[in-house]
Structures are given as structure tokens and as C-alpha cells.
Amino acid sequence: MVVNTQALAAHGPVIPVIVIHRLQDAVPLAQALVAGGVRVLEVTLRTPLALRCMEAMARAVPEAIVGAGTVRRPADVQAARDAGCQFAVSPGYLASVGAACREHGLPLLPGVATASEVMQAQADGCDFLKFFPAVQAGGVAMLKALAGPFPDVVFCPTGGITLETAPQFLALSNVKVCGGSWLTPADAVEAGDWDRITQLAKQASALR
């Protein structure tokens, strides 16, 4: 059980951002990531089968900590909780989504890109935030700038980060973990190349 989103960082330096198009890929994909040392899995609500995939992962791979990404409305929170998710990630922040997460006991990692958004999320009790889209919103330089006025806030930068650039983000004092889609490349999932995904997970796990 995830008590708060900061606890997720204890399981490794990278949270994969996963898009799944086929239900049959869900369980072997989760197993491949866990085999590589990656237990925290963010499955995005970007495909019609996403919720069913989350449910399948949560049931069949108990070692995995499954969360719902791209949570944009209160109804998404209820659906994610019903699917067995242990946390939620949103691309931006809405007070209504934060309230729904508190109501359903689902820890939220809310997305922010500006100082005003950091203040709004922090006002609602969130001090571990997703910086998104990380590269496009200013990258390492922006995170360094935010550290000044917000020394009590830590971030999970996500968006445009690669295996090569992740260490630059992870070296920052206000970054606990980063998100990345490179762990589950579409061609590897399409081909069922689970060994490749396990290797990518091992590389990510060794980053810090």
C-alpha cells in the first residue's frame, strides 16, 4: 500500500511512463519491468484498454506498484482506484482532482510547469510534484530556478527525458526520481521483446 507518492522514490530512480494498446501485453510487460528492478509503473489513461491493463497488472504481478497516469478528472480517480491502482499521476493540477484523490485515498503526483502551479498544488497539500513537460518547460535550468523559492518541494521531472539525460536531472537536489517512456519503446512492446525491456529496466535501475 502506497501511503504517499514520495514513498515511490524509494523503489528506484525511474518511473516508466507506459502506453499500452493491447491487453495481452499488460502482464508480460509488467513482469519484464519488475524483473529488471523497476516496480513502480505509471500506466497512462491514453488508450481505451488502459484501465483493464492496470487491473490485469495489479492482479497478476503483485510485486508491481501500479499507478494511473494522465488522470485529468475526478471520474478518472474513481476508475483508477477500482482498477487496483495505488497512486495517480496528473499532467497538470486541478483542485477537484486533488479532492477526489483525498476522498478515495489515492496518493496523487500532480503535474506542474510554472511557479504559480507549484504554489497551487502546495496549497492543497502536495509537496512532491511532477515537473511536466520537463525538457520543453525548461529542463534542468528550470528545476534549479524553482529550488530557490521552493526549497521544501521535490520533483519528478517527466517528458523528453532519456537514459542519457536522466542522470543530469537525478543529480539535482530537488529531484527524487524521474519519469521516462524510454523503458517501454513501442516497437519492443509490439514485438513482445520482453528481454529488451528487462534490460532497459536494469539500466534505469542502475542510474543512481
FIFI-19516 format. One record per residue (C-alpha): residue in one letter; z, y, x. Coordinates in steps of 0.5 Angstrom, whole numbers, plus 500, padded with zeros to 3 digits. Example, Ala and Ser with C-alpha at 12.3 -4.5 7.8 and 13.67 -1.06 7.14 Angstrom:
2
PT   r     w     v     u
PT   A   516   491   525
PT   S   514   498   527
//
This chain:
208
PT   r     w     v     u
PT   M   500   500   500
PT   V   498   507   503
PT   V   504   512   502
PT   N   500   518   504
PT   T   493   519   508
PT   Q   496   521   514
PT   A   498   513   515
PT   L   491   511   515
PT   A   490   514   522
PT   A   495   509   525
PT   H   490   504   524
PT   G   484   507   528
PT   P   480   513   531
PT   V   474   512   526
PT   I   474   511   518
PT   P   467   508   517
PT   V   463   512   511
PT   I   460   507   507
PT   V   454   507   502
PT   I   453   500   499
PT   H   446   499   495
PT   R   447   491   494
PT   L   454   488   491
PT   Q   452   482   495
PT   D   453   486   502
PT   A   460   488   500
PT   V   465   483   502
PT   P   461   481   509
PT   L   460   488   511
PT   A   468   489   510
PT   Q   469   482   514
PT   A   465   485   519
PT   L   468   491   520
PT   V   475   488   520
PT   A   473   483   525
PT   G   471   489   529
PT   G   478   492   528
PT   V   476   497   523
PT   R   481   496   517
PT   V   480   503   513
PT   L   474   503   509
PT   E   471   509   505
PT   V   466   507   500
PT   T   462   512   497
PT   L   461   513   490
PT   R   454   515   491
PT   T   451   508   488
PT   P   451   505   481
PT   L   455   499   484
PT   A   460   503   489
PT   L   466   501   484
PT   R   464   494   484
PT   C   463   493   491
PT   M   470   497   492
PT   E   473   492   487
PT   A   470   486   491
PT   M   472   488   498
PT   A   479   489   496
PT   R   480   483   492
PT   A   476   478   498
PT   V   478   482   504
PT   P   486   483   503
PT   E   486   486   511
PT   A   482   492   509
PT   I   485   498   506
PT   V   479   500   501
PT   G   478   507   499
PT   A   473   511   495
PT   G   469   517   498
PT   T   465   522   494
PT   V   471   523   489
PT   R   469   529   485
PT   R   472   529   478
PT   P   479   526   475
PT   A   475   521   472
PT   D   473   518   479
PT   V   480   518   481
PT   Q   482   513   475
PT   A   476   509   476
PT   A   478   508   484
PT   R   485   506   482
PT   D   482   501   477
PT   A   478   498   482
PT   G   483   497   487
PT   C   483   503   492
PT   Q   488   505   496
PT   F   486   512   497
PT   A   481   517   495
PT   V   476   522   499
PT   S   473   528   496
PT   P   467   532   499
PT   G   471   539   497
PT   Y   477   540   494
PT   L   479   542   486
PT   A   486   542   484
PT   S   484   538   478
PT   V   482   532   483
PT   G   489   533   486
PT   A   493   533   480
PT   A   489   527   478
PT   C   491   523   484
PT   R   498   525   484
PT   E   498   523   477
PT   H   495   516   479
PT   G   499   515   485
PT   L   493   515   489
PT   P   493   519   496
PT   L   488   524   497
PT   L   484   526   503
PT   P   481   533   501
PT   G   474   536   504
PT   V   475   543   506
PT   A   470   547   510
PT   T   473   554   511
PT   A   480   557   512
PT   S   480   559   504
PT   E   479   552   502
PT   V   485   550   507
PT   M   489   554   504
PT   Q   488   552   497
PT   A   489   545   499
PT   Q   495   546   503
PT   A   498   550   497
PT   D   497   543   493
PT   G   501   539   498
PT   C   495   537   502
PT   D   496   538   510
PT   F   491   532   512
PT   L   484   534   511
PT   K   477   532   511
PT   F   473   537   515
PT   F   466   537   512
PT   P   460   537   514
PT   A   463   537   521
PT   V   458   539   525
PT   Q   454   543   520
PT   A   460   547   519
PT   G   462   549   526
PT   G   464   542   529
PT   V   469   542   535
PT   A   469   550   536
PT   M   471   551   528
PT   L   476   546   529
PT   K   479   549   535
PT   A   479   556   531
PT   L   482   553   525
PT   A   488   551   529
PT   G   490   558   531
PT   P   492   560   523
PT   F   494   553   521
PT   P   498   549   526
PT   D   501   545   521
PT   V   494   542   519
PT   V   491   536   521
PT   F   484   534   520
PT   C   479   528   519
PT   P   472   531   521
PT   T   466   527   518
PT   G   459   529   517
PT   G   454   529   523
PT   I   459   525   528
PT   T   456   520   532
PT   L   459   515   537
PT   E   457   519   543
PT   T   460   526   540
PT   A   466   523   537
PT   P   471   523   543
PT   Q   470   531   543
PT   F   473   531   536
PT   L   478   526   537
PT   A   480   530   544
PT   L   483   536   539
PT   S   490   536   538
PT   N   489   538   530
PT   V   484   531   529
PT   K   488   525   528
PT   V   481   521   526
PT   C   474   522   525
PT   G   469   519   519
PT   G   463   516   521
PT   S   457   513   518
PT   W   454   510   524
PT   L   458   504   524
PT   T   454   501   518
PT   P   447   503   519
PT   A   443   502   513
PT   D   438   497   517
PT   A   443   493   519
PT   V   446   492   512
PT   E   439   491   509
PT   A   438   485   514
PT   G   445   482   514
PT   D   446   483   521
PT   W   454   483   521
PT   D   455   481   528
PT   R   452   488   530
PT   I   456   492   525
PT   T   462   488   528
PT   Q   460   490   535
PT   L   460   497   532
PT   A   467   497   530
PT   K   469   494   536
PT   Q   466   500   540
PT   A   469   505   535
PT   S   476   502   535
PT   A   476   503   543
PT   L   475   510   542
PT   R   482   512   543
//
